[in-house]
Amino acid sequence: MPPAPVAAEPVVPRVIRPAPSGPRPLQVLAVASEVFPLIKTGGLADVVGGLPPALAHHGVEVRTLVPGYPSVLRALEGTTVVAEYGYFFGAFCKLLAGRAAGLDLFVLEAPQLFWREGNPYSAPDGQPWPDNPVRFAALAHMGYLISRGDFGPYVPDVLHVHDWQAALAPAYLHYGGRTKPRSVLTIHNLAFQGQFSRDLLYAIGLPGHAYSMDGVEYYGGIGYLKAGIRFADRVTTVSPRYAAEICQPGAGMGLDGTLRQKGLALSGIVNGIDVDTWNPADDPALAASYTADTLELRARNKAALEGRFNLEAGDGPLIGMITRLSWQKGMDIVIETLPSIIAAGCRVVVLGTGDAPLEAGLAKAAAAYPGKIGVFAGYDENLAHLVQGGADAILVPSRFEPCGLTQLYGLRYGCLPIVSRVGGLFDTVIDANAAAREQGVATGIQFEPVTREALEAAIARFVALYADTSAWRAMQRQAMSLDLSWTRRAGAYAALFRSLVEVDSA
């Protein structure tokens, strides 16, 4: 049976503005379900928003396709209608081109699919939107249409898709008989895989023979992320350690065999951060700006943080957490260990929301230790900056962590990370063992496994290090000297993209 029609021919094709004169930069089409600062639920948005300007320094021009959420359409400027479809995955839609937040964007304006305020994936009751498989198949399919050159002179050299929401695009290229452009899938968190009913196969425009172990079939359903891994020319994750971990049973979450088959086509590239937005020397969210040479000014931020969380004032160590309250993030172990952490002389502030039992556990702990534990249930960007600028350490005890950004912000702000030895946490934090301290390269504390006993030992090490003011200041200065910018990290992506294009040119 042929695939069901998912899109009529566009009725108003328009020409996208021509590329600038001069040497032609490498053209990359990125496809993602969120992009900072327009729509964000996690680190995915930071990567999608941070990479394009950084890649421009490496001769790579990125245009990013995102859904037409209300926040995206409100910010879009210089809008051009590229095409209109009377029928596209069951909805009327337009493909728009424009700019927002300094980014070149394509926007899939399909009100029936995307005009929903709030979380892009979940309804107000917290449950996933029932039509998510169709919504994001539409996004991936539009990425496929753009990448094969359907609209004017724009034809990308590389298609770069992010996570399960865009991962069908390489499959559409494959089943459409296309070998170009080359495609790259970046996995930000393997735990989110996009698994749906096999009954959707024709509704999302895939042929019958796509449903096989070598195609999109995944444990009796359709696996969007599995399809991307299978058909992308290269797969990247957001840290080298995580790339190795997910090839093993358990951490691979059912996809380890498919990932192992990629061989050298699987690699890890550590995330960067926006060093202009996250800059302690010029951060309006702080009570006092500071540099590695003026670390004594952090005391003002610590006092402000104590005030925000109604903590007892003091010079003792203050631990911050900015996290999703979930099992993955190790929050159950933190709650279990809080009495020992307080007994060690520490105070704790937590900024985050998540699983109801964990929220309740934190609230109970805060009530039991007034002035010692402060909790803000939710997320506040300015408060997140103040936590990094005022806490002495940032605790990230994840059971698995593809990369993590919180510890990178901590390094930037001299808020030294206490992290579990997994994924990107392992790759970005150098443990303060004797050798690392002697060589002056230590930037935090690592521990394993994620248990109460191991966390208590890590806290004891932290308290001892913090008491040695000169050693602690040296670690802070070392952490703040690191180049965590996207400009540096983007070079690895640029090299990867060029390697794919050069193979075609050889």
N, C-alpha and C positions, 0 to 999 in steps of 0.2 A: 504494500500500500504506500503511495507517495505521501510525503508530509502534507498536513493540512495547510492551507494558505494562512499565513500569519500577518501578511501585509499586502495591501494593494499597491499599485504603482504610485509614487508621489505625484500629487497633482499640481504642485507649485514649486518646481525645482528652481533654485537660485544658485548663482555662482558665488562661491566663497571668495573673499578678498584674496588677490594674488599674493604670493610670497614676496618678501622684500628682495630688491636687487642685490647683487654681490654674491660672494661665495654661499652656496646653499648649505644651511646647517642640516644636520641629521634630523629627520622629522619623526616624532614619536606621538602616537595617539594613546593616551592613558584613558582607561575606563574604570570608574569607581563609583560606589554608592554614597560616598560622602567626601567632603573636602573642606578643610579648615581655611578660613574662618566662617564659611557659609553654612555648613551643617556638620556636626561632630558628635559622635558617641564614644570615640576612643582614639587610640594611636593611629588607626588607619587614616583618619582625616588629616592628621598632622603630617604623615608621610606624603599623601597625595597633594597637599597644599605646599609642602616644603620643597619637594623635589624639583618642580619646574624652574623656579628662579635659580636654583643651584646648578641645574643641568645647563642652563644658558651660558654659564661660565666655561662649560666644556664643549661648546659648539653644538648643543642639542636643543632643539625647539620642541616644546611639548604643548599639545592641546588636549584638554581633558574633557571627556564626556561624562556628565553627571545627570541624575534625574532632575526633573523640574519641580522640586519641592518649593513650597511658598517662599522660604527664606532665600533660595537660590534665585528664583525669578524676580524677587523684589530687589536683589542686588545687581542684576544683570544690566550692563550698559552697552550702548552701541550695538543694539540687537539687530541681527539680520535673520530673516526667515530663509533657511536653506531649503527646506522642503516641507510639504504638508501631506499627511496621509489621512484619507477618509476612514481607513480601517487599518489599524496596526495593533496586533495582539488584542483585538476586541475593542479598541478605543480610537477615537480621533486624536491625532497628535501632530505636533510640529517639531521639526529639528531646528533649533536656533543656534546661532553663533554670536558670541559677544565676549565681553570682558567683565570680570568682577574680582575685587581684591587683588588686582595686579596679575590675574591669571587669564589666559586665553581658554575659553570654554566652548564646548558644544553642550547644549542642554536639550534633553528629551522632554518636551512639554506635552504631557499626556495627563490632563487633570483627573481623568477617571482612575488613573494608576498612582499618581504621585501628589496630587494636591491634598495633602494631609499634614496638618500642623503637628508638632511634637516629634516624638521618636520616629525615625524613618522606617523602622522595621516592625514596631509593635503598636497595637491599639491602646487606648487609654486604660484598659483593664490589664495591660501588661502582656497580653497574649499576642503572638505573631499575627500579622494581617493574613487572613486566609488566602489571599491572592498573591502572596509574596513570590511563589514560583513563577507566575506569569509576569509580575512586575519586573523582576530582575532578569528573566529571559528576554523581555523586551529591551532592557538596557543593553544586554550583551549582544542581541541581534542587531541593534542599531550600531554598536561598535563594529560589528562585522561588516555592515553595509558601508560605513564610512571608510573602513580600512581597505576594502576592495576597490575603492575609487568611484563610488556611485555619485559623488557630489562635487562637480566642478573640478578644478585643478588639484585639489588637495588629495594626495595619496601618501600615507605615512610609510616610512621605511620599517618601522617596528610598531607592533601593537603590544601595549603593556597593560595587563589587566590585574585587578586587585581583588583577592578573596573570592568567595563563592558567588557573590552577587554579580560579578562580571566574568566568571570563569567559563561560561558556555561559549564565549566568543571564539576561542581557538577551536572548539568543536564545530561551530558553524563554519569556520574557514575550512576545516578538514572535510566536512561532508558537503561543502560547496565546491570541492575540487580545487581549492586554492592552496598554493605553496607559499605565496607572499601576501601580505608582509610576514616577516618572521614574528613570532609571538613570545612574550615573556609573561609568566604568571608569578605574582608575588603573594605568598601566603603570610598573612599577618597573625593568624591564630588558627591552627589546625582543628581546634575544638568546634569551630563553626563551619559546617561542611555543605549545607544546602542539600538535604536529602528529601526527595519528594516521590510521590506515587508514579509508577510506570505508566499509569493511565494518561499522564500529561504529555507523553512523548510526541504525539502528533500536534497537540495544541501549542507546543512551543517550537514547532517547525523542524523536528528532526525525523529522518527516515526510519523505517522499521528496523533496518539492519544496524542502526546505531545502538540498539538495545542488545548489547553483548558484553561479555567480560572485557573484551578489548575495546569497548566503546564506552557508553555512558552508564551501563548497568552497574548498580552498586547495592549489594545485599537485597536484591529483589525490588529495588526502586531505581530512581534516577539520581545519580550523584553529580551535582553541579561542580563541586570542587574536584572530585575524582576525574571528571571530564576534562577540566582545565589541566590537571597534572598530566593526564594521558596525552593530550594533544598539543600543549604548549611546547615550543622548541626548547625553552629553558624555564626552569622553575627556581625561584629564589625564595628564601625566607629572610627574616629580619635579624638574624645573627648566625654565625658559623656553628656555634654549639647547638642551636636549635635545629639547624639543618641535619646535623648528625643524630640528634636525639630522636627526631621523628621517623628515622629509618629503622627504629627498633620497635619490637612489639610493645604494646602498652602506650608509649609516648606517641606512636604512629596512629593510634586511635582507628585502627582498621585500614589505614591507607599506607602502612609501612611497606608492604610488598610493592605497591604501585610506585612509591617514592624510590625504593631501592632500584627499580628498573630504570629510573632516569640516570643512574650512574653519575658521571661527571657533569651531566646537564642540570644537576641540582647543586645549589651553592647558597651561602649565607652572606648577606651584606648588612652590617650593623646600621641601625637608624641613626640619623643625626637629629639636631634640634634647631629651632629658630633662635639663634644667639642674639638677635636684636630684641625679640619679644622677651626672651629669658636672659636678662642682663642685669645683675645686681648693682652695677655701677650707674644704671639709669632706669630704675624700675619704679614707676609711680605708685605701685601697690605696696611698696615698702614704707615703713616709718622712717627709715634712713637708708640711703644708698651706700654702697661700700665696694671696695676692691680687695684683692688679695693682700694689698699693703695696708689696708685700713680695717682689718677684721674686727677690731675692737668696737666698731660701729654696729656690728650685728647685735650687740646687747640691747640696743633700742628696739630692734625688731622682735627680739625675744620678749621684752617687756610688753610690747604691743600684742604679741601673740598670747601671752599669759592673760592679758586683759580681755581679748576676744573670747577666750574659752573659760574665763572665770577660774583660772588656776592660781594657786598660791605662788607668789613671787619668790624668786630665789636664784642662786647661782648653780644649783644642781642640774644635772643633765636632763634635757628635754627631747623626747623622741616624737617625731611627726610621722603620720601615715596619711597618704592621699591615695585612695584605693577603691576599687569595687569590692563590696563586701560579699565574698564568695569563697567556696571551697578552694578553687584554683589559687586564690590569693593567700591562702593559709590563715584566713581570719579566725577559723575555729581554734587553731593552735594559739593564736595571739590572745584570744579571750581566755583560754585556759591558763595562759602564762602570765596574765596581767597581775595577779597578786604577787608573783615573784619579781616582776619588773618593778612594781612599786616598792617592794621590800628592799630592792637593790638601790633605792634612792632616786629613781627616775620618775618623771612625770610624762604623760602621754597625751597627744592630741590626735584625733582621727577625723579626717574629712572624707566622707564617702557615703554611698548608699548601695543597697543590694538586697540580699536575701533577708526576709523578714526575721527568721530566727536569729541571725547574726546581728541584725540591727537591735533586736530586743536584748541580746546578750551584752552588747556594748552599753546600751542604756542602763542595764542593771549594774554593770561594773562601774559606770560613771557615778551612779547613785551611791554605790558602796564606798567609793573613794572620792568624795567631793574635794575639789581643789587639786586633785592629783591626776584625774582623767577628764578630758574634755572631748565632746563628740559633736560634730556638725553633720546632721543627716541630710545629705544632698551634695551639690557641687557648686562652688563659687570660685571663679577664675582668680579674682584678686586675693581671696583668702588662700588659695593654693600657692600663690607667689609668696605670701607672708609666711606660710608654713615653711617653705624652703629657705626663706631669708631669716627666719627666727629660730627654728628648731636646730638642735645640735646634730641630730642624726635623722635620717629618713629610713624607716623600716619597710623592707619589701620581702616578706617570707613566702614567696610564691612556690607552689608545688611544681608548676611549669610556667615558663615565661618566655615567649618567642623573642622579645627584645626588652621591652619595658622602656618607658620614657622617664618615669618618676625618678629613677636613680640617676639618669643623665642630668635632669634639672638639679638634683641634689649635688652632684659633682660641680656643676656650674656655679652653685650658690655656696659652696663650702659647707653644705649640710650632708655630712658624710654618710654613705649608704651602709646599712646592715642588711645583707641580702643572702638568700639561699643560693646554693651553688648550682644553678640551672640556667640553661639557655643564655639569653643576652645578658642576664645579671652576671653570669660567670665571665662573659666576654668583655664586660665594660668596667668591672670593679676589680682592683688588685688588692688581694687580702693583705692585711697588716701583719703578716708573719715576720719573724725576726729578720730574714734575709731581705724582704721587700722594704722594711723600715730602714735597715742599714743602707740600702741602695737609694733610699729616698723616693721610691716609686709607689708606695702604698697609698691607696685612696679610700679604703673602707674595710669592712669585715664581711667575710663569707662564712656560711655554716651549712652543714648537712648532717643528717636528713632533716626534713621539716617535722620536727617533734618538739615537745615541750622541753625535753632535756637539752637538745642541741640549741634551741633558742635561748634558754637560760644561760648556757655557756657563752653564747655570742654576746648577750647583754653584759655578762660579767667582764668579758674582754673589753667591751665598749666603755664601761664605767672606769676600768683601770686606765685605758688609753686617755679618756677624757680628763682624768685627774692629773695626767702629765701634760701640762699646758703647752710646753714647748713642742713636744712630740705631736700633740693634736693640731697646733697651729701649722706645723710643717706639713702634715697630711692635708689640711685644708688648702694650703697654698699649692701643693702638688695637684690636688683635684681641680682647682680653679685654673690651673695652667694648661689643662688639656684642650685640644682642639676638638670640640664636639659638633662643629658646624656641619650643615648639610653640604656646603661647598666641597668639603673634603670627601664626605661619604659618596656624593654624587659622582665622583670620578670613577668609582667602581661600576656604577650603573652605566655610565657613558661608555666605558671600556667593553662592558657586556653587550650593549646595543651595537657598537661598532663591529664587534667580533662576528655577530650574526649577519650584518650587512656585508662584511668583507668576504664571508664564505660564499655569499651569492655572487659577489663580483669576481671571485677568483676564477 
